[in-house]
């Protein structure tokens, strides 16, 4: 898989501090053309418990460095590297 954005842009930056993983996940999904967050059928909780996702990065920063989730058909990577980041990954075409 390759990132949907260029290598020059690492993804949605959450920065350091009290940034929540679910907030930057939603921002990355909103920036992705294939995900309509305004749809009444889209609920993040249908794919991942937002509190659990936030807790992974809040309470286990030394053990959890990244997660990849499939949300509404998109592969979303969230990682910690002196701050939280997220980006949507797209499958590479084999053609």
ZATI-212385 format. One record per residue: residue in one letter; x, y, z of N, C-alpha, C in turn. Coordinates in steps of 0.05 Angstrom, whole numbers, padded with zeros to 5 digits. Atoms other than C-alpha are relative to their C-alpha. Layout:
! ZATI-212385
(pt A,(X,Y,Z),(X,Y,Z),(X,Y,Z)),
...
//
This chain:
! ZATI-212385
(pt X,(00017,-00024,00000),(00000,00000,00000),(00018,00025,00000)),
(pt X,(-00014,-00025,00000),(00022,00071,-00012),(-00017,00021,00013)),
(pt X,(00016,-00021,-00012),(00001,00134,00024),(-00015,00016,-00022)),
(pt X,(00015,-00015,00019),(-00052,00175,-00010),(00011,00028,-00005)),
(pt X,(-00013,-00025,00004),(-00010,00237,-00001),(00029,-00004,-00005)),
(pt X,(-00028,00003,00008),(00061,00250,-00023),(00018,-00005,00024)),
(pt X,(-00019,00004,-00022),(00122,00232,00017),(00008,00026,00013)),
(pt X,(-00006,-00026,-00011),(00132,00307,00028),(-00019,00007,00022)),
(pt X,(00021,-00006,-00020),(00068,00308,00069),(-00005,-00026,00016)),
(pt X,(00002,00025,-00015),(00070,00257,00125),(-00028,-00008,00008)),
(pt X,(00027,00006,-00008),(-00004,00260,00139),(-00011,00023,00017)),
(pt X,(00012,-00020,-00017),(-00049,00298,00186),(00015,00000,00026)),
(pt X,(-00016,-00002,-00025),(-00007,00322,00244),(-00018,00007,00023)),
(pt X,(00015,-00006,-00024),(-00037,00321,00312),(00016,00015,00021)),
(pt X,(-00018,-00014,-00018),(00023,00350,00347),(00003,-00015,00026)),
(pt X,(-00005,00012,-00026),(00042,00337,00418),(-00021,00009,00020)),
(pt X,(00018,-00008,-00020),(00001,00342,00481),(-00025,-00016,00001)),
(pt X,(00025,00014,-00004),(-00072,00325,00491),(-00016,-00005,-00026)),
(pt X,(00014,00005,00025),(-00088,00311,00418),(-00011,-00028,00001)),
(pt X,(00013,00026,00000),(-00136,00253,00411),(00003,-00014,-00027)),
(pt X,(-00004,00016,00025),(-00123,00198,00361),(-00025,00000,-00017)),
(pt X,(00024,00001,00016),(-00196,00195,00340),(-00004,00027,-00015)),
(pt X,(00004,-00026,00013),(-00195,00270,00324),(00018,00002,-00025)),
(pt X,(-00016,-00001,00024),(-00136,00264,00276),(-00008,-00021,-00020)),
(pt X,(00010,00021,00018),(-00165,00200,00248),(-00023,00011,-00017)),
(pt X,(00023,-00012,00014),(-00229,00237,00230),(00010,00021,-00020)),
(pt X,(-00011,-00020,00018),(-00188,00294,00200),(00012,-00012,-00025)),
(pt X,(-00012,00014,00023),(-00149,00246,00156),(-00021,-00012,-00018)),
(pt X,(00022,00011,00015),(-00213,00212,00135),(-00015,00022,-00015)),
(pt X,(00014,-00023,00012),(-00246,00279,00120),(00016,00010,-00025)),
(pt X,(-00017,-00009,00022),(-00187,00297,00075),(00001,-00020,-00023)),
(pt X,(00000,00021,00020),(-00195,00231,00038),(-00025,00001,-00016)),
(pt X,(00023,-00003,00017),(-00241,00235,-00022),(-00021,-00022,00003)),
(pt X,(00018,00023,-00001),(-00271,00166,-00011),(-00018,-00003,00024)),
(pt X,(00014,00002,-00025),(-00300,00179,00058),(-00018,00024,00004)),
(pt X,(00019,-00022,-00005),(-00363,00221,00070),(-00008,-00001,00029)),
(pt X,(00006,-00001,-00029),(-00364,00238,00144),(-00027,00013,00005)),
(pt X,(00026,-00012,-00005),(-00428,00278,00135),(-00023,-00019,-00005)),
(pt X,(00021,00019,00006),(-00466,00217,00113),(-00013,-00010,00027)),
(pt X,(00013,00010,-00024),(-00518,00196,00165),(00007,-00029,00006)),
(pt X,(-00007,00028,-00005),(-00494,00125,00156),(00028,-00004,00011)),
(pt X,(-00027,00002,-00011),(-00422,00140,00177),(00001,00006,00029)),
(pt X,(-00006,-00004,-00029),(-00406,00130,00250),(00027,-00013,00006)),
(pt X,(-00027,00010,-00006),(-00334,00122,00272),(-00002,-00024,00019)),
(pt X,(00003,00022,-00020),(-00358,00077,00329),(-00008,-00026,-00013)),
(pt X,(00006,00025,00014),(-00382,00026,00277),(00026,-00014,-00008)),
(pt X,(-00026,00011,00009),(-00308,00015,00260),(00020,-00003,00023)),
(pt X,(-00019,00001,-00022),(-00270,00029,00324),(-00012,00016,00023)),
(pt X,(00008,-00015,-00024),(-00285,00051,00395),(00018,00024,00003)),
(pt X,(-00017,-00023,-00001),(-00260,00123,00396),(00015,00003,00027)),
(pt X,(-00014,-00002,-00026),(-00244,00121,00471),(00023,-00020,00002)),
(pt X,(-00022,00021,00000),(-00204,00056,00463),(00023,00009,-00018)),
(pt X,(-00021,-00009,00018),(-00166,00086,00404),(00016,00022,00013)),
(pt X,(-00014,-00021,-00014),(-00149,00148,00444),(00017,-00011,00023)),
(pt X,(-00014,00012,-00023),(-00129,00106,00504),(00025,-00015,-00009)),
(pt X,(-00024,00014,00010),(-00080,00065,00462),(00024,00019,-00001)),
(pt X,(-00023,-00018,00003),(-00038,00126,00448),(00004,00017,00025)),
(pt X,(-00003,-00016,-00025),(-00051,00162,00514),(00014,-00015,00022)),
(pt X,(-00010,00016,-00023),(-00036,00106,00562),(00023,-00019,-00007)),
(pt X,(-00021,00019,00008),(00013,00064,00522),(00019,00012,-00021)),
(pt X,(-00016,-00012,00020),(00058,00113,00485),(00027,-00014,-00005)),
(pt X,(-00025,00014,00004),(00120,00070,00495),(-00003,-00027,-00013)),
(pt X,(00004,00026,00011),(00089,00006,00469),(-00016,00000,-00026)),
(pt X,(00016,-00001,00024),(00039,00026,00415),(00012,00023,-00017)),
(pt X,(-00012,-00020,00017),(00074,00062,00358),(-00017,00006,-00025)),
(pt X,(00018,-00005,00022),(00023,00053,00302),(-00022,-00021,-00001)),
(pt X,(00022,00019,00006),(-00043,00021,00283),(-00010,00006,-00028)),
(pt X,(00013,-00003,00026),(-00076,00009,00216),(-00028,-00011,00003)),
(pt X,(00028,00007,-00002),(-00151,00007,00214),(-00014,00002,-00027)),
(pt X,(00016,-00003,00024),(-00200,-00006,00157),(-00026,00014,00009)),
(pt X,(00023,-00016,-00007),(-00253,00048,00162),(-00014,00008,-00026)),
(pt X,(00016,-00007,00023),(-00307,00055,00110),(00015,-00006,-00027)),
(pt X,(-00015,00008,00024),(-00264,00018,00058),(00027,00012,-00003)),
(pt X,(-00026,-00013,00001),(-00203,00061,00072),(00018,-00012,00021)),
(pt X,(-00020,00009,-00020),(-00140,00037,00106),(00012,00025,00012)),
(pt X,(-00009,-00024,-00014),(-00122,00089,00158),(00022,-00008,00019)),
(pt X,(-00022,00005,-00018),(-00055,00090,00192),(00003,00024,00019)),
(pt X,(-00004,-00020,-00021),(-00046,00127,00258),(00026,-00008,00014)),
(pt X,(-00026,00006,-00013),(00024,00132,00288),(00009,00022,00018)),
(pt X,(-00012,-00019,-00018),(00063,00167,00342),(00030,00002,-00006)),
(pt X,(-00028,-00006,00005),(00130,00199,00327),(00005,00029,00010)),
(pt X,(-00002,-00027,-00013),(00140,00258,00375),(-00025,00016,-00006)),
(pt X,(00026,-00011,00006),(00066,00272,00363),(-00016,-00020,-00015)),
(pt X,(00017,00019,00014),(00007,00237,00331),(-00004,00009,-00028)),
(pt X,(00005,-00005,00029),(-00003,00231,00256),(-00019,-00021,-00010)),
(pt X,(00018,00019,00013),(-00054,00198,00211),(00000,00006,-00030)),
(pt X,(00004,-00003,00029),(-00062,00186,00137),(-00014,-00025,-00011)),
(pt X,(00014,00021,00013),(-00104,00144,00091),(00019,-00013,-00020)),
(pt X,(-00017,00016,00018),(-00066,00089,00054),(-00018,-00010,-00023)),
(pt X,(00015,00011,00023),(-00088,00066,-00015),(00014,-00024,-00010)),
(pt X,(-00012,00024,00011),(-00077,-00002,-00045),(00013,00007,-00027)),
(pt X,(-00014,-00004,00025),(-00027,-00003,-00101),(-00013,-00016,-00022)),
(pt X,(00011,00015,00022),(-00053,-00023,-00169),(00021,-00020,-00010)),
(pt X,(-00018,00021,00010),(-00022,-00088,-00194),(00003,00002,-00030)),
(pt X,(-00001,-00003,00029),(-00033,-00066,-00266),(00022,00017,-00009)),
//
